Amino acid sequence: MNERLVANIDEKNCIGCTICIDSCPFDAIIGAQNFSHRVNQLECPGCKICVSKCPTDCIEIIKINQNKDEIKEKIKFNFQRRKIRKKNLEKFQKENITNQLNKILKS
């Protein structure tokens, strides 16, 4: 087993702002608005992006024992999945706005 870095959230100091969730390119942070969040350590590559975004400084990087090779493919998959989901969401929002504008203009 090798040591690897992952993010860890101190849940008692988390305010549930979702900034870390929005900034994580690997979908490794789980939670909902106004509730404390958690890091899925199996999906976190330890990139430290969330640490600098957290307004309450409740995220730290810790070492865990896990073979890095076990999670490489999963992390790549999650990164691609998030990119595709964001692209589809943007497309859906544009289509939705266009449809609503067309309805208003036809009235």
N, C-alpha and C positions, 0 to 999 in steps of 0.2 A: 504494500500500500504506500502511496505517496501522499504527501500533504499538498493541499491546494487551497486557494483563497476563495471565499464566498462572502457575500453580504449577509449581515445579521441585523435584524431590527429589534430594538429594545421596545417591546410592545407597550410598556407602561408610559413611555414618553411619546409614542406615536399619536398624532392628532387626527389621522385619517384623511389627510388632504389629497391623496392620490397623485401627488407630484412625482413620487418615485415610480409608481405604476406607469404613468405616462412616459417617463423618461427611460424606462428599462427596455432596451431593444431586444431582449431575449424572453420577455413575458415570464420572468422568474419571480415577480412579486405578486402576491395574492392579497386581495382585500377589497373593501367597498368604502365609499365616501363616508366619513365620520366614524369609521370603525378602524381599529388598529390593523396593520398589515403584517404579513409574514413573507419570508423569502423561501421559495422552493429551492433548496440547496442542490437538488439534483439537476436543476436547470440554470443555476447561476454560474457564470464563468468568472466572477470576481473582477469585473471590468471597472468597478468603482464609480460609474456614472451616477448612480443613485445617491451615493454618499455626499457628493457636492451639491445635489439638488435639494436635499432634505432641509426644510426650514427649522426643524427642531434638533438637528444633529443626533437623531436616534439610530442612525445606521452606521455600523462599523464593519470593517473587513476582518474576518476571523479565518483561522486555518482549520480545516477538517481533514480527516484521513479518508481519502478515496482515490482510486486510480483515475487519473485524468483521461486516459484513453476510453474509459467506460462512458464518458458523457460527451465527448467531442461531437459525435454525430447528432446527438439529441439537441445540443446547443445550436448547431448549424441549422437543423430543422426548425427549431423554434424561432430563430432569427428570420428565416425565410417565410415562415408562417405569419409572423407579425407584419412583415413587409406587404405580403399579399392581402392580408386582412385590412390594413390601412388603405391600400390602393382601392380595394373594393368598397370600403366605406366612403372614401372620397367620391368615387363614381356614383354610388347610391345617393349621396347628399346632393351632388350636382343635378342628377336626374330628378330628384324630389323637388328641388328648388325650381327647376325649369318647368315641371308639371304644375306646380302651384302658381307660378307666374302666368303660364298659359291659361289656367282657369280664371285667374283674376282679369286678365286682358280680354277674355271672351265674354265676361259678364257685362 
